[in-house]
Amino acid sequence: MLTLCRRFFFTLLALPAAFAAPAQSDIVIYGCTSGAITAAIQAKLMGKSVVMVCPEKHLGGLTAGGLGFTDTGNKAVIGGLSRDFYHRLWQHYQKPEAWRWQKREEYGNKGQGTEAIDQGMRTMWIFEPHAAEQVYEAWVKEHKITIVRNAWLDREKGVRMENGRITSIRTLDGSTYRGRMFIDATYEGDLMAAARVDYHVGRESQKTYGEQWAGIQTGVLHHRHHFGAVKTPISPYVVPGDPSSGVLPRISTEPPGNYGDGDKKVQAYCFRMCLTQLPENRVAFPKPANYDPKQYELLLRIFNAGWRETFHKFDPIPNLKTDTNNHGPFSTDNIGRNYDYPDASYARRREIVQEHVDYQQGWLYFIANDPRVPEEVRTAMAKWGLAKDEFADNNNWPHQMYVREARRMIGRYVMTENELLKKRPTPEPVGMGSYGIDSHNIQRYITPEGYVQNEGDIGVSTKGPYQISYGSLVPKKGQAPNLLVPVCLSSSHIAYGSIRMEPVFMILGQSAATAAAMAIDSNIDVQDVPYDKLRARLLADGQVLEHATAAAAK
């Protein structure tokens, strides 16, 4: 089974572009994430020619890749095309044929403390992966967006620049895409990096931007994704309490670093799986080809200590399925195995993706089948399986790994926790976020007392919506004056923990395309787009730029 992701990735690299693209476009968008789609649609709405150059086959990134239990925060600040997407999902689920495995009234209206189906606002916030992809496909078809799929940027020599401006990009198949403006809407920021724009990977120190929650956070235990959630301390050693016996797999033997210092590590990745217990639609968890039960010895100790929260993030989505996310000290997050992913070659990234599939599928198989797992947990897991009608061309496994953060641009303005917590006002807002500051764990280490612990998990409320600056979407003055970056935007690690939500990417994708079109019309750099005119157009197009809590900080 696990060879599927490697085979799938190689196939994508080998396939030719699916559609012929024009020799020159007003706006070239690299990526097919949710933010890329709204950017393309907004470009078309503003009368610009646009091409999406997609390094994947499927549209929608994580929104169509398993993350159907949307991280919304305050829905009132989700406007424009982003809100339109959730309205289109509402329209989809109004159709009786959308409820194949479950009656709509049986699903109820389950959400994160709020309505999943908001009939008053005609929006749907929780959905199946295939439903999101269908909405995206219909949306881009409606606007006649030119899309080139399976087109991977030549990161070494594929970005041509003249006088600091990007003139064209070339993909590995030799195709060239010329444009007046470019938008990097990938999770990795490959175009941004190839254009020699400043960026950062890892955590800044507390001193860098004056952030309380920045840097290494040893001793900070938020959520329940740490070993403090276990009844008794867990020994990291093969023979409990005996360091000479060696360390169990998936525990670092390196010191975690000093509290508040920065590092080059990034929060854990995983796959947001779509699972079901419905026999007619269930595929049993496969045993990975290189399955190694020793990789899960630490999980066994957690179970033996009485921990029983395995199924706490099997969040229900329509048709008796789940959006299954990480929960607990040893779960679907593959802690510490992704540090080199942001800058890695395509070949190395394939290895990292494969490692994550191996780990996560092995985690499922171990819990469902290993006789040492407590019977009640093993029996409960064995009732679950992959949803047969999702990700059909990838053996029912998500086609998109959850890259929670990779590169982050160091642009004209850097968003930090100070803006999110309203300690200082945000200049030139072009969108809003509201989800709590949320970083997943970054490392698993051995404490001075000789026990295992996770570090890096942060959960801090923003105490209401906050504004996101236009300056965070554009490079510094003097760098790539025709490039906008709405996904790997200019933000500290800790601020990105909130900004990185899919509805926000769609908001910022629309704002980026608006600015790109205005820069074309005025023949100016993106750094020089007049904010008053940009603001007026965003408001006219339904974007939400102010909220009472943010305005109070001014």
MIRO-167460 format. One record per residue (C-alpha): residue number from 1; x, y, z. Coordinates in steps of 0.2 Angstrom, whole numbers, plus 5000, padded with zeros to 4 digits. Each point is the difference from the previous one (the first is absolute). Example, Ala and Ser with C-alpha at 12.3 -4.5 7.8 and 13.67 -1.06 7.14 Angstrom:
BEGIN
- nr; X; Y; Z
- 1; 5062; 4978; 5039
- 2; 5006; 5017; 4997
END
This chain:
BEGIN
- nr; X; Y; Z
- 1; 5000; 5000; 5000
- 2; 5013; 5012; 5005
- 3; 5009; 5000; 4983
- 4; 4984; 5008; 4994
- 5; 5005; 5018; 5005
- 6; 5018; 4998; 4993
- 7; 4992; 4993; 4983
- 8; 4987; 5013; 5000
- 9; 5013; 5014; 5002
- 10; 5011; 4993; 4987
- 11; 4985; 4999; 4988
- 12; 4996; 5018; 5002
- 13; 5018; 5005; 4996
- 14; 5000; 4990; 4985
- 15; 4983; 5006; 4993
- 16; 4999; 5014; 4987
- 17; 4991; 5015; 5003
- 18; 4981; 4997; 4998
- 19; 4995; 5016; 4991
- 20; 5008; 5012; 4988
- 21; 5004; 5016; 5009
- 22; 5001; 5017; 4991
- 23; 5018; 5007; 4996
- 24; 4997; 5014; 5012
- 25; 4988; 5004; 5014
- 26; 4997; 5015; 5010
- 27; 5001; 4989; 5016
- 28; 5009; 4984; 5002
- 29; 4995; 4990; 5016
- 30; 5011; 4986; 5006
- 31; 4991; 4988; 5011
- 32; 4982; 4992; 5001
- 33; 4996; 5003; 5018
- 34; 4984; 5008; 5006
- 35; 5009; 5017; 4999
- 36; 5006; 4997; 4983
- 37; 4982; 4997; 4994
- 38; 4993; 5016; 5007
- 39; 5014; 5010; 4993
- 40; 4997; 4993; 4983
- 41; 4981; 5003; 5001
- 42; 5003; 5018; 5006
- 43; 5012; 5003; 4986
- 44; 4987; 4995; 4988
- 45; 4987; 5011; 5008
- 46; 5012; 5015; 4998
- 47; 5001; 4996; 4982
- 48; 5018; 4993; 5000
- 49; 5006; 4985; 4991
- 50; 5007; 4987; 5012
- 51; 5007; 4983; 5000
- 52; 5002; 4988; 5015
- 53; 5016; 4990; 4999
- 54; 4996; 4985; 5012
- 55; 5014; 4988; 5006
- 56; 4986; 4988; 5005
- 57; 4985; 4992; 4991
- 58; 4987; 5004; 5012
- 59; 4993; 5017; 5004
- 60; 4997; 5008; 5018
- 61; 5015; 4994; 5010
- 62; 4995; 4995; 5018
- 63; 4982; 5006; 4998
- 64; 4997; 4986; 4987
- 65; 5014; 4989; 5008
- 66; 4991; 4995; 5016
- 67; 4998; 5016; 5010
- 68; 4981; 5001; 5000
- 69; 4998; 5004; 5018
- 70; 5004; 5018; 4996
- 71; 5010; 5011; 5012
- 72; 4990; 5015; 4999
- 73; 5001; 5011; 5016
- 74; 4987; 5014; 4998
- 75; 4991; 4997; 4984
- 76; 4995; 5018; 4999
- 77; 5017; 5005; 4994
- 78; 5000; 4987; 4986
- 79; 4994; 5010; 4985
- 80; 5002; 5002; 4981
- 81; 5004; 4985; 4990
- 82; 5004; 4990; 5015
- 83; 4983; 5001; 5007
- 84; 4993; 4997; 4982
- 85; 5009; 4983; 5000
- 86; 4991; 4995; 5016
- 87; 4984; 5006; 4993
- 88; 5003; 4989; 4985
- 89; 5003; 4985; 5012
- 90; 4983; 5004; 5008
- 91; 4992; 4999; 4983
- 92; 5008; 4983; 4997
- 93; 4993; 4993; 5016
- 94; 4983; 5007; 4996
- 95; 4999; 4986; 4987
- 96; 4992; 4984; 5006
- 97; 5013; 4990; 4989
- 98; 5014; 5008; 5011
- 99; 4994; 4989; 5015
- 100; 5005; 4983; 4993
- 101; 5004; 4991; 5016
- 102; 4990; 5010; 5013
- 103; 4984; 5010; 5001
- 104; 5003; 5018; 5002
- 105; 4990; 5001; 5016
- 106; 5010; 4985; 5007
- 107; 5016; 5011; 4998
- 108; 4992; 5013; 5010
- 109; 5010; 5017; 5001
- 110; 5016; 4995; 5008
- 111; 5015; 5012; 5001
- 112; 5013; 5008; 5011
- 113; 4987; 5007; 5012
- 114; 4991; 5009; 4985
- 115; 4989; 4995; 4986
- 116; 5008; 4989; 4986
- 117; 4985; 5004; 4989
- 118; 4996; 5019; 5002
- 119; 4983; 5001; 4992
- 120; 4998; 5018; 5004
- 121; 5017; 5005; 4991
- 122; 4998; 4985; 4987
- 123; 5017; 4994; 5004
- 124; 5007; 4982; 5004
- 125; 5016; 4999; 5010
- 126; 5003; 4981; 5002
- 127; 5001; 4990; 4984
- 128; 5007; 4984; 4991
- 129; 5016; 5002; 4991
- 130; 4992; 4995; 4983
- 131; 4987; 5013; 5002
- 132; 5012; 5014; 5002
- 133; 5010; 4994; 4985
- 134; 4984; 5000; 4990
- 135; 4996; 5017; 5005
- 136; 5017; 5007; 4995
- 137; 5000; 4991; 4983
- 138; 4983; 5007; 4996
- 139; 5005; 5017; 5006
- 140; 5015; 5001; 4989
- 141; 4991; 4993; 4985
- 142; 4986; 5014; 5003
- 143; 5014; 5013; 4999
- 144; 5009; 4991; 4985
- 145; 5016; 5000; 5010
- 146; 5015; 4993; 4991
- 147; 5008; 4986; 5010
- 148; 5016; 4991; 4997
- 149; 5001; 4985; 5011
- 150; 5015; 4989; 5005
- 151; 5012; 5014; 4996
- 152; 5014; 5002; 5012
- 153; 5011; 5015; 5001
- 154; 5018; 4998; 4995
- 155; 5006; 5007; 5016
- 156; 5019; 5001; 4995
- 157; 4998; 5009; 4983
- 158; 4982; 5002; 4996
- 159; 4997; 5018; 5007
- 160; 5006; 5013; 4987
- 161; 5002; 5018; 5007
- 162; 5004; 5016; 4992
- 163; 5004; 5016; 5010
- 164; 4994; 4991; 5015
- 165; 4983; 4995; 4993
- 166; 4994; 4983; 4996
- 167; 4997; 4998; 4981
- 168; 4996; 4982; 4999
- 169; 5001; 4983; 5009
- 170; 5004; 4983; 4992
- 171; 4994; 4984; 5006
- 172; 5009; 4983; 5000
- 173; 4992; 4995; 4984
- 174; 5008; 5015; 4991
- 175; 4984; 5010; 4999
- 176; 5002; 5019; 5002
- 177; 4987; 5012; 5008
- 178; 5002; 5018; 4997
- 179; 4991; 5013; 5010
- 180; 4999; 5018; 5006
- 181; 4996; 4995; 5018
- 182; 5003; 4984; 5010
- 183; 4992; 4993; 5015
- 184; 5008; 4986; 5010
- 185; 4986; 4991; 5008
- 186; 5009; 4984; 5005
- 187; 5002; 4993; 5018
- 188; 5018; 4999; 4997
- 189; 5004; 5017; 4992
- 190; 5011; 4993; 4986
- 191; 4997; 5014; 4988
- 192; 5004; 5013; 5014
- 193; 5016; 4992; 5004
- 194; 5006; 4997; 4982
- 195; 4997; 5019; 4997
- 196; 5012; 5003; 5014
- 197; 4988; 5008; 5012
- 198; 5005; 5001; 5018
- 199; 4991; 4986; 5011
- 200; 5002; 4991; 5016
- 201; 4998; 4981; 5005
- 202; 4998; 4996; 5018
- 203; 4996; 5009; 5016
- 204; 5006; 5018; 5004
- 205; 5006; 5003; 5018
- 206; 4989; 5010; 5012
- 207; 5012; 5015; 4997
- 208; 4998; 5000; 4981
- 209; 4983; 5008; 5000
- 210; 4997; 5002; 5019
- 211; 4988; 4985; 5001
- 212; 4995; 4992; 5016
- 213; 4996; 4983; 4991
- 214; 5014; 5000; 4988
- 215; 5015; 4988; 5000
- 216; 5002; 4984; 5009
- 217; 4986; 4997; 5013
- 218; 5007; 4987; 5012
- 219; 4989; 4998; 5015
- 220; 4984; 5007; 4991
- 221; 4986; 4988; 4999
- 222; 4985; 5005; 4990
- 223; 4986; 4989; 4993
- 224; 5003; 4982; 5004
- 225; 5013; 4995; 4987
- 226; 5014; 4997; 5013
- 227; 5005; 4987; 5013
- 228; 4992; 5010; 5014
- 229; 4984; 4993; 4994
- 230; 5006; 4983; 5005
- 231; 4996; 4994; 5018
- 232; 5018; 4996; 5003
- 233; 5017; 5005; 4993
- 234; 5006; 4990; 4986
- 235; 5018; 4994; 4998
- 236; 5008; 5002; 4983
- 237; 5012; 4986; 5002
- 238; 4999; 4982; 4993
- 239; 5001; 4994; 5018
- 240; 4990; 5012; 5010
- 241; 5012; 5011; 5011
- 242; 5016; 4993; 4992
- 243; 5008; 5012; 4989
- 244; 5014; 4987; 4995
- 245; 4986; 4990; 4992
- 246; 4997; 5012; 4986
- 247; 4986; 5012; 4995
- 248; 4984; 4995; 4992
- 249; 4996; 5005; 4982
- 250; 4993; 5017; 4996
- 251; 5008; 5009; 5015
- 252; 5015; 5012; 4998
- 253; 5015; 4998; 5010
- 254; 5005; 5018; 4997
- 255; 4997; 5014; 5013
- 256; 4984; 5010; 4995
- 257; 5009; 5016; 5002
- 258; 4998; 5015; 5011
- 259; 4983; 5007; 5004
- 260; 4996; 5015; 4988
- 261; 5014; 4997; 4988
- 262; 4997; 4998; 4982
- 263; 5004; 4984; 4989
- 264; 4998; 4994; 4983
- 265; 4986; 4987; 5004
- 266; 4982; 5000; 4994
- 267; 4984; 4994; 5007
- 268; 4995; 4982; 4996
- 269; 4991; 4995; 4984
- 270; 4987; 4986; 4998
- 271; 4986; 4994; 4988
- 272; 4982; 5005; 5004
- 273; 4992; 4983; 4998
- 274; 4983; 4997; 4994
- 275; 4994; 4985; 5010
- 276; 4983; 4991; 5002
- 277; 4992; 4985; 5009
- 278; 4987; 4997; 4987
- 279; 5003; 4982; 4994
- 280; 4994; 5004; 4982
- 281; 5013; 5015; 4998
- 282; 5014; 4994; 5011
- 283; 5017; 4994; 4995
- 284; 5010; 4991; 5013
- 285; 5016; 5008; 5005
- 286; 5014; 4993; 4990
- 287; 5016; 4993; 5007
- 288; 5014; 5011; 4993
- 289; 5013; 4990; 4990
- 290; 5014; 5005; 5012
- 291; 4989; 4999; 5016
- 292; 5011; 5000; 5016
- 293; 4990; 4999; 5016
- 294; 5016; 5005; 5010
- 295; 4996; 5018; 4994
- 296; 4985; 5000; 5011
- 297; 5007; 4994; 5017
- 298; 4998; 5017; 5007
- 299; 4982; 5000; 4996
- 300; 4998; 4983; 5009
- 301; 5007; 5007; 5016
- 302; 4988; 5014; 4999
- 303; 4985; 4988; 4998
- 304; 5007; 4990; 5015
- 305; 5000; 5016; 5010
- 306; 4982; 5001; 4998
- 307; 4998; 5013; 4986
- 308; 4984; 4998; 4990
- 309; 4998; 5015; 4989
- 310; 5004; 4992; 4983
- 311; 4983; 5004; 4992
- 312; 4998; 5018; 5007
- 313; 5004; 5009; 4983
- 314; 4990; 4988; 4988
- 315; 4989; 5015; 4996
- 316; 4984; 4996; 4991
- 317; 4997; 5006; 4983
- 318; 4985; 4996; 4988
- 319; 4996; 4982; 4995
- 320; 5006; 4991; 5015
- 321; 5019; 5005; 4997
- 322; 5013; 5010; 5010
- 323; 5013; 5013; 4998
- 324; 5013; 4991; 5012
- 325; 5013; 5011; 5007
- 326; 5014; 4998; 5012
- 327; 4996; 4998; 5019
- 328; 5011; 4996; 5015
- 329; 5018; 4997; 5003
- 330; 5003; 4987; 4987
- 331; 4987; 5002; 4986
- 332; 5000; 5003; 4981
- 333; 5012; 5015; 5001
- 334; 5017; 4993; 4994
- 335; 5011; 5011; 5012
- 336; 5017; 5004; 4995
- 337; 5000; 4992; 4983
- 338; 4998; 5015; 4989
- 339; 5013; 5013; 5005
- 340; 5008; 5000; 4983
- 341; 4984; 4999; 4990
- 342; 4998; 5019; 4996
- 343; 5017; 5002; 4991
- 344; 5002; 4982; 4994
- 345; 5001; 4994; 4982
- 346; 4985; 4992; 4992
- 347; 5009; 4983; 5003
- 348; 5002; 5003; 5018
- 349; 4982; 5006; 5002
- 350; 4994; 4984; 4992
- 351; 5010; 4990; 5014
- 352; 4993; 5011; 5014
- 353; 4982; 4998; 4993
- 354; 5003; 4981; 4999
- 355; 5006; 5000; 5018
- 356; 4985; 5009; 5006
- 357; 4988; 4988; 4991
- 358; 5010; 4985; 5006
- 359; 4999; 5007; 5018
- 360; 4982; 5004; 5000
- 361; 4993; 4985; 4991
- 362; 5011; 4989; 5012
- 363; 4992; 5010; 5015
- 364; 4983; 4995; 4994
- 365; 5005; 4982; 4996
- 366; 5009; 4998; 5017
- 367; 4985; 5006; 5010
- 368; 4988; 4989; 4991
- 369; 5010; 4984; 5000
- 370; 5014; 4999; 5012
- 371; 4994; 4988; 5014
- 372; 5010; 5010; 5013
- 373; 4988; 5015; 4998
- 374; 4987; 5000; 5013
- 375; 4985; 4990; 4993
- 376; 4987; 5014; 5001
- 377; 5011; 5012; 4990
- 378; 5005; 4987; 4988
- 379; 4982; 4994; 4997
- 380; 4994; 5018; 4998
- 381; 5013; 5004; 4987
- 382; 4997; 4984; 4990
- 383; 4982; 5007; 4997
- 384; 5007; 5015; 4990
- 385; 5008; 5000; 4983
- 386; 5004; 5012; 4985
- 387; 4985; 5007; 4991
- 388; 4998; 4990; 4984
- 389; 4992; 5015; 4991
- 390; 5014; 5012; 5004
- 391; 5017; 5003; 4991
- 392; 4996; 4986; 4989
- 393; 5015; 5002; 4988
- 394; 5012; 4999; 5015
- 395; 4994; 4984; 5009
- 396; 4988; 5010; 5011
- 397; 5015; 5009; 5008
- 398; 5000; 5020; 5000
- 399; 5010; 5007; 4985
- 400; 5006; 5015; 5010
- 401; 5011; 4999; 5015
- 402; 4996; 5013; 5013
- 403; 5015; 5012; 4999
- 404; 4995; 5011; 5015
- 405; 5015; 5011; 4996
- 406; 5015; 5001; 4989
- 407; 5009; 5015; 4994
- 408; 4993; 5017; 5006
- 409; 5004; 5016; 4990
- 410; 5009; 5014; 5009
- 411; 4990; 5014; 4991
- 412; 4997; 5018; 5001
- 413; 4990; 4997; 5016
- 414; 5002; 4985; 5012
- 415; 4984; 4994; 5009
- 416; 5004; 4996; 5018
- 417; 4990; 4995; 5016
- 418; 5000; 5018; 5004
- 419; 4988; 5004; 4986
- 420; 4989; 4984; 5003
- 421; 4998; 5004; 5019
- 422; 4997; 5019; 4996
- 423; 5015; 5006; 5009
- 424; 5003; 5011; 4985
- 425; 4989; 5005; 4985
- 426; 5002; 4992; 4983
- 427; 5004; 5011; 4985
- 428; 4991; 4999; 4984
- 429; 4989; 4985; 5004
- 430; 4994; 4989; 4985
- 431; 4992; 4986; 5009
- 432; 4996; 4993; 5018
- 433; 5004; 4985; 5010
- 434; 4993; 4994; 5016
- 435; 5005; 4982; 5004
- 436; 5010; 4998; 5016
- 437; 5019; 4999; 4998
- 438; 5003; 4982; 4997
- 439; 5017; 4992; 4998
- 440; 5001; 4981; 5000
- 441; 5015; 4991; 5009
- 442; 5017; 5003; 4993
- 443; 5011; 4988; 5009
- 444; 4999; 4985; 5012
- 445; 5014; 4999; 5013
- 446; 5007; 4993; 5016
- 447; 4997; 5011; 5015
- 448; 5014; 5003; 5013
- 449; 4990; 4988; 5012
- 450; 5002; 4986; 4987
- 451; 4982; 5000; 4993
- 452; 4993; 5003; 4982
- 453; 4991; 5016; 4996
- 454; 4994; 5010; 4985
- 455; 5004; 5018; 4996
- 456; 4993; 5014; 4989
- 457; 4982; 4998; 5001
- 458; 4992; 5017; 5003
- 459; 4982; 5005; 5002
- 460; 4997; 5018; 5004
- 461; 4984; 5009; 4997
- 462; 5001; 5016; 4989
- 463; 4985; 5007; 5010
- 464; 4990; 5004; 4985
- 465; 5004; 5003; 4981
- 466; 5016; 5009; 4995
- 467; 5005; 5009; 4983
- 468; 5013; 4994; 4988
- 469; 5011; 5013; 4992
- 470; 5002; 5002; 4981
- 471; 5019; 5002; 5004
- 472; 5000; 4981; 5005
- 473; 4996; 4995; 4982
- 474; 5013; 5009; 4991
- 475; 5019; 4999; 5000
- 476; 5011; 5014; 5007
- 477; 5003; 5015; 4989
- 478; 5013; 4995; 4987
- 479; 4996; 4982; 5000
- 480; 4989; 4992; 4986
- 481; 4988; 5015; 4997
- 482; 4988; 4989; 4991
- 483; 4997; 4986; 5012
- 484; 4987; 4998; 5014
- 485; 5000; 4986; 5012
- 486; 4984; 4996; 5009
- 487; 5003; 4983; 5008
- 488; 5019; 5000; 5005
- 489; 4997; 5018; 5005
- 490; 5011; 5011; 5011
- 491; 4997; 4995; 5018
- 492; 5008; 4993; 5015
- 493; 4998; 4982; 5004
- 494; 4989; 5004; 5015
- 495; 4988; 5011; 4990
- 496; 5000; 4988; 4985
- 497; 4992; 4988; 5013
- 498; 4984; 5009; 4998
- 499; 5002; 5008; 4982
- 500; 5003; 4983; 4992
- 501; 4981; 4995; 5000
- 502; 4992; 4995; 4983
- 503; 4987; 5014; 5000
- 504; 5013; 5013; 5003
- 505; 5010; 4994; 4985
- 506; 4985; 5002; 4989
- 507; 4998; 5018; 5007
- 508; 5018; 5004; 4997
- 509; 5000; 4992; 4983
- 510; 4986; 5011; 4994
- 511; 5008; 5016; 5008
- 512; 5017; 4995; 4991
- 513; 4992; 4999; 4983
- 514; 4991; 5016; 5003
- 515; 5016; 5009; 5003
- 516; 5009; 4991; 4986
- 517; 4986; 5006; 4988
- 518; 5001; 5018; 5006
- 519; 5019; 5000; 4999
- 520; 4998; 4995; 4981
- 521; 4987; 5013; 4997
- 522; 5012; 5014; 5007
- 523; 5016; 4992; 4994
- 524; 5007; 5001; 5018
- 525; 5009; 4988; 5012
- 526; 4989; 4990; 5012
- 527; 5009; 5009; 5014
- 528; 4993; 5016; 4993
- 529; 4982; 4996; 4998
- 530; 4990; 5014; 5008
- 531; 4991; 4993; 5016
- 532; 4985; 5011; 4999
- 533; 4996; 4994; 4983
- 534; 5004; 4982; 5004
- 535; 4989; 5001; 5016
- 536; 4985; 5007; 4990
- 537; 5001; 4986; 4988
- 538; 5001; 4987; 5013
- 539; 4985; 5006; 5009
- 540; 4990; 5002; 4984
- 541; 5004; 4981; 4997
- 542; 4994; 4995; 5018
- 543; 5016; 4998; 5009
- 544; 4999; 5004; 5019
- 545; 5014; 5011; 5006
- 546; 4994; 5006; 5017
- 547; 4992; 4993; 5015
- 548; 4996; 5008; 5017
- 549; 5014; 4991; 5010
- 550; 5013; 5005; 4987
- 551; 4994; 5018; 4999
- 552; 5001; 5002; 5018
- 553; 5019; 4998; 4999
- 554; 5002; 5015; 4989
END
